[in-house]
Amino acid sequence: FRGTHTGHLDGLPAPTQKSMETHYVYSMHVNSEGKVDKITKVWHAAWAAAQAGWTLPQPVPDVVAAQSFFHACESGKGWVECKRFCTPDAVFDAQAEPLQGINTVQDYTEWMKSIAVVAMPGCSYELNSSAWAAAQAGWTLPPPMPDVVAAESFFHACESGKGWVECKRFCTPDAVFDAQAEPLQGINTVQDYTEWMK
């Protein structure tokens, strides 16, 4: 997402004339009718807010812990370093085939350690999200399923500010919205979120 804060919106500071460029991820659930019925937005709002010149509350400890866990896990520190950010019985779930059978965060952090230390020593990661990451890596993916098409169509309509009028055809009327970002607190429906984005 790229934009310059030039307009007034209740709940945001006065227009700063500053620009932001930010990445975020949507986790979307699509029901059996091919309609989006829940969205969770994962966004580093503090980073985006700083770029736009907004002042937000400092991250709460659980956000700091999650970020710290992410960096420790992705850099291959294993459970020894990651366990201080987790409960001892933290559950892990993934849809990726190589991770089937890994059911605890402890096992996953050890799996990541074996990848980072043994299988791919010297590897690194970058915090960004791209719909083209698989293609850039040379992977061949099957054609998108209808629910993926609905999710992508919703994404483009929402992010281009089309509002609920355009987005509702991809969603159930009562689709739920959730986000951890401070500016989005109190927005609980996809309808309200699409209007906020507009």
C-alpha positions in Angstrom: 0.0 0.0 0.0 1.3 3.4 -0.9 -0.3 6.8 -0.2 0.0 10.3 1.0 -2.1 11.6 3.9 -3.8 14.6 2.5 -7.4 14.2 3.6 -9.2 14.4 6.9 -10.6 11.2 8.5 -12.1 10.9 11.9 -9.8 8.9 14.1 -6.6 9.9 12.4 -4.4 12.9 13.0 -4.8 16.0 10.8 -3.4 15.5 7.3 0.4 15.4 7.5 1.2 15.6 3.8 3.6 12.7 4.4 3.7 9.4 2.5 3.7 5.8 3.6 4.7 2.7 1.9 3.7 -0.4 3.8 3.2 -4.1 3.5 0.5 -6.2 5.2 -1.1 -9.6 4.9 -4.7 -10.6 4.8 -5.8 -14.0 6.2 -9.1 -14.6 4.5 -11.6 -17.4 5.1 -13.9 -18.2 2.2 -17.1 -20.2 2.9 -18.5 -23.1 0.8 -20.3 -20.6 -1.4 -17.0 -19.0 -2.5 -17.7 -15.8 -0.4 -15.3 -14.2 2.1 -16.8 -14.4 5.6 -13.8 -13.5 7.7 -10.7 -11.3 7.3 -7.7 -10.8 9.6 -5.3 -8.0 8.6 -1.7 -8.4 9.9 0.0 -5.1 9.6 2.9 -3.4 11.2 0.9 -0.2 11.8 3.5 1.5 13.9 5.9 1.5 10.9 3.3 2.9 8.6 2.2 5.4 11.1 5.7 6.7 11.6 6.1 7.2 7.9 2.9 9.1 7.7 3.8 11.3 10.7 1.1 9.8 13.0 1.6 9.2 16.7 0.3 5.9 17.8 0.5 4.2 21.3 3.7 2.3 21.8 3.4 -1.4 20.9 2.0 -3.5 23.8 4.3 -6.3 25.1 2.4 -9.0 23.3 3.2 -7.4 19.9 6.8 -7.0 20.9 6.9 -10.6 22.0 5.4 -11.7 18.7 7.9 -9.7 16.7 10.8 -11.0 18.8 9.6 -14.5 18.4 9.3 -14.1 14.6 12.9 -12.8 14.3 14.3 -15.5 16.6 12.4 -18.2 14.8 13.2 -17.1 11.2 16.9 -16.6 12.0 17.1 -20.2 13.2 17.6 -19.6 16.9 15.5 -22.7 17.8 13.4 -23.4 20.9 16.1 -22.3 23.3 15.7 -18.7 22.2 12.0 -18.8 21.1 10.6 -20.5 24.2 10.7 -17.3 26.3 8.0 -15.8 23.9 5.7 -18.9 24.0 3.8 -21.0 26.4 5.3 -24.5 26.8 2.4 -26.1 25.0 2.0 -23.6 22.2 0.3 -25.3 19.2 1.5 -25.0 15.6 -0.5 -25.6 12.4 0.4 -25.2 8.8 -1.1 -26.2 5.5 2.3 -26.7 3.9 3.2 -30.3 3.1 6.8 -30.3 4.5 5.3 -29.2 7.9 2.7 -31.9 8.2 3.1 -33.7 11.5 4.7 -30.7 13.2 2.1 -29.8 15.8 3.9 -27.7 18.4 5.7 -24.4 18.2 8.7 -26.0 19.9 9.0 -28.6 17.1 8.5 -25.9 14.4 11.2 -23.6 15.8 13.6 -26.6 15.9 12.6 -27.4 12.2 13.3 -23.8 11.3 16.7 -24.1 13.1 17.6 -27.2 11.1 16.7 -25.3 7.9 18.7 -22.2 8.8 21.7 -24.0 10.3 22.0 -27.3 8.5 20.1 -27.3 5.2 20.6 -23.7 4.2 23.4 -22.2 6.3 23.8 -18.5 5.8 20.2 -18.1 4.7 18.3 -14.8 5.4 14.8 -13.5 5.3 13.2 -10.2 4.5 9.9 -8.9 6.0 7.7 -8.4 3.0 4.8 -10.1 1.3 4.4 -10.6 -2.4 1.8 -12.5 -4.4 4.5 -13.4 -6.8 7.0 -14.9 -4.4 6.3 -18.4 -5.5 6.7 -17.6 -9.2 10.0 -15.7 -8.5 11.4 -18.8 -6.7 10.7 -20.8 -9.9 7.9 -22.9 -8.3 5.0 -24.0 -10.4 1.6 -23.5 -8.8 -1.7 -24.9 -9.8 -4.3 -22.5 -11.3 -6.2 -20.6 -8.6 -9.2 -22.1 -7.1 -12.5 -20.2 -7.2 -12.1 -19.1 -3.6 -8.7 -17.7 -4.4 -10.2 -15.8 -7.3 -12.9 -14.4 -4.9 -10.2 -13.4 -2.4 -8.0 -11.7 -5.0 -11.0 -9.9 -6.5 -12.0 -8.7 -3.0 -8.5 -7.6 -2.3 -8.2 -5.5 -5.5 -11.6 -3.9 -5.0 -10.9 -3.1 -1.3 -7.4 -1.8 -1.8 -8.4 0.5 -4.7 -11.0 2.1 -2.4 -14.2 0.8 -4.1 -15.9 0.4 -0.8 -18.7 -2.0 0.2 -20.7 -1.3 -2.9 -18.1 -3.2 -5.0 -16.7 -5.5 -2.3 -20.0 -7.0 -1.0 -20.3 -9.3 -4.0 -17.3 -11.2 -2.8 -18.4 -11.4 0.9 -21.2 -12.7 3.1 -23.3 -9.8 4.4 -22.1 -10.5 8.0 -18.4 -11.0 7.1 -16.2 -10.4 10.2 -13.1 -8.2 10.2 -10.2 -8.3 12.7 -7.0 -6.4 12.9 -4.3 -5.9 15.5 -3.4 -2.4 14.2 -4.4 0.5 16.4 -6.1 2.6 13.7 -8.4 -0.3 13.0 -9.6 -1.0 16.5 -13.4 -1.0 16.7 -13.8 -2.0 13.1 -15.5 -5.4 13.3 -17.2 -6.0 10.0 -15.7 -6.3 6.5 -18.3 -3.8 5.4 -17.0 -1.2 7.8 -13.4 -2.0 6.8 -14.1 -1.5 3.1 -15.7 1.8 3.8 -12.7 2.8 6.0 -10.4 1.9 3.1 -12.5 4.0 0.8 
